[in-house]
């Protein structure tokens, strides 16, 4: 599996790659992840390709590795380890993903994550014909949401099978909950405009004085927001480990996801549901496709602090409503299990390798692949 983003910096794609790798290995597959790392690799099956550099895209900053040493490490690993299939996440992300696409050392399987009104492909619109030809080297294309499929298809054409993201529900629900001292709202994301942290903090003026807010993560807005909202009810946690994230998810009375846009799939909502915690989220299309309004989550108008406060109070003030959201959310999260996703990927991997062999697809090594038993 090739991930273009540093695995030691939190991110949605990175989390999916690591969790999917664990689930695939549990199903008996031999999996190696090739990715940048800005510190010790987060798993024993990760081959670090070097440190990352920040790259502005889709209203965020992605930690990619475009430097020559990282590409050479990737090429060496792809050639030395005799992979049966190479799963490239975000095949057109600058750096190691595009290199894996060009150096076709085995059948190639592309997973497309990006979505948004403008999307990360717009800066490269002038190279669309070239990038479209590069994508023809993929033997199979899948997208994690309808929005992601539409965006890639609009720019480059081609067919994209929908394979939704998943959540490691068992790992989350088995985490002991973090203790609290009052009604507590949990937020975790990069502190940048599109994640909507300012909307949550603005909503505090409409909430009771005993409501506390845990804010995890950091980013370009952290210092500004801390100065704008010097509210003692807000606890700034900084970056936290996955174990602490799951513990706080389990301990919080409510999980808030106030994003403003640019989201391809609401896996973060599924994490809240899997933690048996009521979810309040902005009503983005990507989120509404995952959480059914009034059943799995309370959805509010994106960017509206007053409406967010109403949704939060509706959940915190009604014990029966919280119980209904938890019950429905747990059921919904169970429909997106990482184990089921791993089995789906394995079926697609095997079919892709078989199809490539039948069609005489060529890759640099020139040796037919061997699927892991």
C-alpha positions as CSV (number, residue, x, y, z in Angstrom):
1,X,0.0,0.0,0.0
2,X,1.4,3.4,-1.0
3,X,0.3,6.4,1.0
4,X,1.5,9.9,-0.1
5,X,1.0,11.5,3.3
6,X,3.2,11.2,6.4
7,X,1.9,8.4,8.6
8,X,3.2,10.2,11.7
9,X,0.9,13.2,11.1
10,X,-2.8,12.7,11.8
11,X,-5.1,12.6,8.7
12,X,-8.1,10.8,7.3
13,X,-6.2,9.0,4.5
14,X,-3.4,8.0,6.9
15,X,-5.8,6.6,9.4
16,X,-7.7,4.6,6.8
17,X,-4.4,3.2,5.4
18,X,-3.2,2.1,8.8
19,X,-6.5,0.6,9.9
20,X,-7.1,-1.2,6.6
21,X,-3.6,-2.6,6.8
22,X,-4.3,-4.1,10.2
23,X,-7.5,-5.6,9.0
24,X,-6.0,-7.1,5.9
25,X,-3.2,-8.7,7.9
26,X,-5.8,-10.1,10.3
27,X,-7.4,-11.7,7.2
28,X,-4.0,-13.4,6.4
29,X,-2.6,-11.0,3.8
30,X,1.0,-9.9,3.8
31,X,0.9,-6.1,3.7
32,X,3.6,-3.5,3.6
33,X,3.0,0.2,3.7
34,X,5.3,2.6,1.8
35,X,4.9,6.1,3.0
36,X,6.7,9.2,4.4
37,X,7.2,9.4,8.1
38,X,8.4,12.3,10.2
39,X,9.5,10.1,13.1
40,X,9.4,6.5,14.1
41,X,7.1,4.4,11.9
42,X,3.7,3.9,13.6
43,X,3.6,0.1,12.7
44,X,6.1,-2.6,12.1
45,X,5.0,-3.2,8.5
46,X,5.7,0.4,7.5
47,X,8.7,1.2,5.3
48,X,9.5,4.9,5.9
49,X,10.4,6.9,2.8
50,X,11.7,10.0,4.5
51,X,10.3,13.2,6.0
52,X,7.5,15.2,4.5
53,X,7.0,18.8,3.3
54,X,3.7,20.8,3.7
55,X,1.6,21.1,0.5
56,X,-1.5,23.3,0.4
57,X,-4.4,21.5,-1.2
58,X,-8.2,21.5,-1.0
59,X,-8.3,24.0,1.8
60,X,-5.8,22.1,3.9
61,X,-2.1,21.3,4.1
62,X,-1.0,17.8,3.1
63,X,2.4,16.3,4.4
64,X,3.8,14.9,1.2
65,X,7.3,13.7,0.2
66,X,8.2,15.0,-3.3
67,X,12.0,14.9,-2.9
68,X,14.2,12.6,-5.0
69,X,15.5,10.4,-2.1
70,X,11.9,9.5,-1.2
71,X,11.2,8.5,-4.8
72,X,14.3,6.3,-4.9
73,X,13.5,4.6,-1.6
74,X,10.0,3.9,-3.0
75,X,11.3,2.5,-6.3
76,X,13.8,0.3,-4.5
77,X,11.1,-1.1,-2.2
78,X,8.7,-1.8,-5.0
79,X,11.4,-3.6,-7.0
80,X,13.0,-5.5,-4.1
81,X,9.9,-6.9,-2.4
82,X,8.1,-8.5,-5.3
83,X,4.6,-7.3,-4.5
84,X,1.6,-9.1,-6.0
85,X,-0.4,-5.9,-6.2
86,X,0.2,-2.2,-5.3
87,X,-2.6,-0.2,-3.8
88,X,-1.9,3.5,-4.4
89,X,-3.9,5.9,-2.2
90,X,-4.5,9.2,-3.9
91,X,-2.7,8.2,-7.1
92,X,-2.2,11.8,-8.3
93,X,-1.0,13.3,-5.0
94,X,2.5,14.8,-5.8
95,X,5.3,12.6,-4.6
96,X,5.4,8.9,-4.0
97,X,1.9,8.1,-5.3
98,X,2.6,9.5,-8.7
99,X,6.0,7.8,-8.7
100,X,4.4,4.4,-7.9
101,X,2.0,5.1,-10.8
102,X,4.8,5.7,-13.2
103,X,7.0,2.9,-12.1
104,X,4.5,0.1,-12.5
105,X,6.2,-2.8,-10.7
106,X,3.0,-4.9,-10.3
107,X,-0.7,-4.5,-11.1
108,X,-1.9,-1.2,-9.8
109,X,-5.0,-0.5,-7.8
110,X,-5.9,3.1,-7.2
111,X,-8.0,4.4,-4.2
112,X,-9.4,8.0,-4.7
113,X,-10.2,9.9,-1.5
114,X,-10.3,13.6,-2.5
115,X,-13.6,15.5,-2.8
116,X,-14.7,19.2,-2.7
117,X,-16.0,21.9,-4.9
118,X,-12.6,22.8,-6.3
119,X,-10.7,19.7,-5.3
120,X,-7.0,19.1,-5.3
121,X,-6.8,18.6,-9.1
122,X,-7.7,22.2,-10.1
123,X,-4.1,23.5,-9.8
124,X,-3.1,20.9,-12.4
125,X,-6.0,21.5,-14.8
126,X,-3.5,22.4,-17.6
127,X,-1.9,19.0,-17.3
128,X,-5.2,17.1,-17.3
129,X,-4.5,15.2,-20.6
130,X,-1.2,14.0,-19.2
131,X,-2.6,13.0,-15.8
132,X,-5.4,11.2,-17.5
133,X,-3.0,9.1,-19.5
134,X,-1.0,8.4,-16.4
135,X,-4.2,7.0,-14.7
136,X,-4.6,4.5,-17.5
137,X,-1.7,2.6,-15.9
138,X,-4.1,1.7,-13.1
139,X,-5.7,-1.7,-13.5
140,X,-8.5,-0.8,-11.1
141,X,-10.0,2.4,-9.7
142,X,-12.1,2.7,-6.6
143,X,-13.4,5.8,-4.8
144,X,-14.4,6.2,-1.1
145,X,-17.5,8.2,-1.9
146,X,-19.8,9.3,-4.7
147,X,-18.3,12.8,-4.4
148,X,-14.8,11.5,-4.8
149,X,-15.8,9.4,-7.8
150,X,-17.5,12.4,-9.4
151,X,-14.6,14.7,-8.9
152,X,-12.0,12.3,-10.4
153,X,-14.3,11.3,-13.2
154,X,-15.0,15.0,-14.0
155,X,-11.3,15.8,-14.3
156,X,-9.9,12.6,-15.8
157,X,-12.8,10.3,-16.9
158,X,-12.8,6.6,-16.3
159,X,-14.9,4.3,-14.1
160,X,-14.7,4.2,-10.3
161,X,-16.2,1.5,-8.2
162,X,-17.5,2.8,-4.8
163,X,-15.7,1.3,-1.8
164,X,-16.7,3.3,1.2
165,X,-14.2,3.9,4.1
166,X,-14.7,2.0,7.3
167,X,-14.1,2.3,11.1
168,X,-12.2,0.0,13.5
169,X,-15.3,-0.2,15.7
170,X,-14.1,-3.0,18.0
171,X,-10.8,-1.2,18.9
172,X,-12.8,1.9,19.8
173,X,-15.5,0.4,21.9
174,X,-13.0,-1.6,23.9
175,X,-11.1,1.6,24.9
176,X,-11.9,2.6,28.5
177,X,-13.6,6.1,28.6
178,X,-11.9,9.2,29.8
179,X,-13.4,10.6,32.9
180,X,-15.3,14.0,32.9
181,X,-16.5,16.4,35.5
182,X,-19.6,17.8,33.7
183,X,-21.3,17.9,30.3
184,X,-18.4,17.6,27.8
185,X,-18.2,18.2,24.0
186,X,-15.3,16.7,22.1
187,X,-13.7,18.1,18.9
188,X,-10.7,16.7,17.1
189,X,-9.3,17.9,13.7
190,X,-6.7,20.1,12.2
191,X,-7.2,23.7,13.2
192,X,-7.9,25.2,9.8
193,X,-11.0,27.1,8.5
194,X,-12.7,24.2,6.7
195,X,-12.9,22.1,9.9
196,X,-15.2,24.7,11.5
197,X,-13.6,24.9,15.0
198,X,-14.4,28.6,15.1
199,X,-18.1,27.7,14.6
200,X,-18.1,25.4,17.7
201,X,-16.3,28.0,19.8
202,X,-18.7,30.8,18.8
203,X,-21.6,28.5,19.8
204,X,-20.4,28.5,23.4
205,X,-22.1,31.9,24.0
206,X,-25.4,30.1,23.5
207,X,-24.6,27.2,25.8
208,X,-24.9,26.8,29.6
209,X,-21.9,27.7,31.7
210,X,-21.3,24.1,32.8
211,X,-20.7,22.8,29.3
212,X,-17.0,22.0,28.7
213,X,-15.2,21.5,25.4
214,X,-12.2,19.3,24.7
215,X,-10.3,20.6,21.6
216,X,-7.7,18.2,20.2
217,X,-5.3,18.8,17.4
218,X,-3.5,21.9,16.2
219,X,-2.9,23.9,13.0
220,X,-2.6,27.3,11.5
221,X,-5.6,28.7,13.4
222,X,-4.7,27.4,16.9
223,X,-3.0,30.6,18.3
224,X,-5.6,32.9,16.7
225,X,-8.6,30.9,18.1
226,X,-7.0,30.7,21.5
227,X,-6.7,34.5,21.6
228,X,-10.2,35.0,20.2
229,X,-11.9,32.6,22.6
230,X,-10.2,32.8,26.0
231,X,-13.0,30.7,27.5
232,X,-12.0,28.7,30.6
233,X,-14.6,26.1,29.6
234,X,-12.3,25.1,26.6
235,X,-9.4,22.7,27.3
236,X,-6.8,22.8,24.5
237,X,-5.3,19.3,24.2
238,X,-2.9,19.7,21.3
239,X,-2.1,16.5,19.3
240,X,-3.1,13.3,21.0
241,X,-2.6,9.6,20.3
242,X,-5.2,7.4,18.9
243,X,-5.6,5.7,22.2
244,X,-6.4,9.0,23.9
245,X,-8.6,10.1,21.0
246,X,-10.7,6.9,21.4
247,X,-10.8,7.3,25.2
248,X,-12.0,10.9,25.0
249,X,-14.5,9.9,22.3
250,X,-15.8,7.3,24.7
251,X,-15.9,9.6,27.7
252,X,-17.4,12.7,26.1
253,X,-21.2,13.4,26.3
254,X,-21.2,14.6,22.7
255,X,-18.9,14.5,19.7
256,X,-19.0,17.6,17.5
257,X,-17.9,17.7,13.8
258,X,-18.6,21.2,12.5
259,X,-16.8,21.0,9.2
260,X,-17.6,23.6,6.5
261,X,-16.8,21.6,3.4
262,X,-14.1,19.7,1.4
263,X,-15.0,16.3,3.0
264,X,-15.3,13.2,0.9
265,X,-16.7,10.8,3.5
266,X,-17.8,11.0,7.1
267,X,-15.6,8.3,8.7
268,X,-15.0,10.6,11.7
269,X,-18.7,10.5,12.4
270,X,-18.6,6.7,12.3
271,X,-15.8,6.8,14.9
272,X,-18.1,8.8,17.2
273,X,-20.9,6.4,16.7
274,X,-18.7,3.4,17.3
275,X,-17.7,5.0,20.6
276,X,-21.3,5.0,21.7
277,X,-21.2,8.8,21.8
278,X,-24.0,11.0,20.4
279,X,-22.8,12.9,17.3
280,X,-23.6,16.5,16.3
281,X,-22.3,17.4,12.8
282,X,-22.7,19.9,10.0
283,X,-25.2,18.8,7.3
284,X,-22.6,18.4,4.5
285,X,-23.5,16.0,1.8
286,X,-20.6,13.7,2.7
287,X,-21.8,13.6,6.3
288,X,-25.5,13.2,5.5
289,X,-24.6,10.1,3.4
290,X,-23.2,8.5,6.5
291,X,-25.4,9.8,9.3
292,X,-29.1,9.8,8.9
293,X,-30.6,13.0,10.3
294,X,-32.6,12.4,13.4
295,X,-31.5,8.8,13.6
296,X,-27.7,8.4,13.7
297,X,-26.8,12.1,14.4
298,X,-28.0,15.6,14.8
299,X,-27.1,17.6,11.7
300,X,-27.0,21.4,11.7
301,X,-26.6,24.1,9.1
302,X,-22.9,24.4,8.2
303,X,-21.3,27.6,9.6
304,X,-24.2,28.5,11.9
305,X,-23.1,28.7,15.5
306,X,-26.6,29.4,16.9
307,X,-28.0,26.4,15.0
308,X,-25.1,24.3,16.3
309,X,-25.9,25.4,19.9
310,X,-29.5,24.4,19.4
311,X,-28.5,20.9,18.2
312,X,-26.0,20.5,21.1
313,X,-28.6,21.5,23.7
314,X,-31.2,19.2,22.2
315,X,-28.8,16.3,22.7
316,X,-27.4,17.3,26.1
317,X,-30.8,18.1,27.6
318,X,-32.6,15.0,26.6
319,X,-31.3,11.7,28.0
320,X,-33.8,9.7,25.9
321,X,-32.6,11.4,22.7
322,X,-29.0,10.6,23.6
323,X,-29.8,7.0,24.1
324,X,-31.6,6.8,20.7
325,X,-28.7,8.4,18.9
326,X,-26.3,6.0,20.6
327,X,-28.3,2.9,19.7
328,X,-28.8,3.9,16.1
329,X,-25.2,5.1,15.7
330,X,-23.8,1.8,17.0
331,X,-25.9,0.0,14.4
332,X,-24.9,2.4,11.7
333,X,-21.1,2.1,12.5
334,X,-21.5,-1.7,12.4
335,X,-22.5,-1.4,8.7
336,X,-19.0,0.1,8.0
337,X,-16.7,-2.4,9.8
338,X,-13.1,-2.4,8.9
339,X,-13.1,-6.2,8.7
340,X,-15.8,-6.2,6.0
341,X,-13.9,-3.5,4.1
342,X,-10.7,-5.6,4.2
343,X,-12.6,-8.6,2.8
344,X,-14.0,-6.4,0.0
345,X,-10.5,-5.1,-0.8
346,X,-9.1,-8.7,-0.9
347,X,-11.8,-9.8,-3.3
348,X,-11.1,-6.8,-5.5
349,X,-7.3,-7.3,-5.3
350,X,-7.6,-10.9,-6.4
351,X,-10.0,-10.0,-9.3
352,X,-7.6,-7.2,-10.4
353,X,-4.6,-9.5,-10.4
354,X,-6.5,-12.2,-12.3
355,X,-7.8,-9.7,-14.8
356,X,-4.4,-8.2,-15.4
357,X,-3.0,-11.6,-16.0
358,X,-5.7,-12.5,-18.5
359,X,-5.3,-9.2,-20.4
360,X,-1.5,-9.6,-20.5
361,X,-1.0,-6.4,-18.5
362,X,2.7,-5.6,-18.4
363,X,4.6,-4.2,-15.4
364,X,8.2,-3.5,-15.1
365,X,9.3,-6.7,-13.4
366,X,7.6,-8.8,-16.1
367,X,6.8,-11.7,-13.7
368,X,3.2,-12.8,-13.1
369,X,2.0,-12.1,-9.6
370,X,1.5,-14.6,-6.8
371,X,-1.4,-13.9,-4.5
372,X,-0.8,-14.5,-0.8
373,X,-2.7,-17.5,0.5
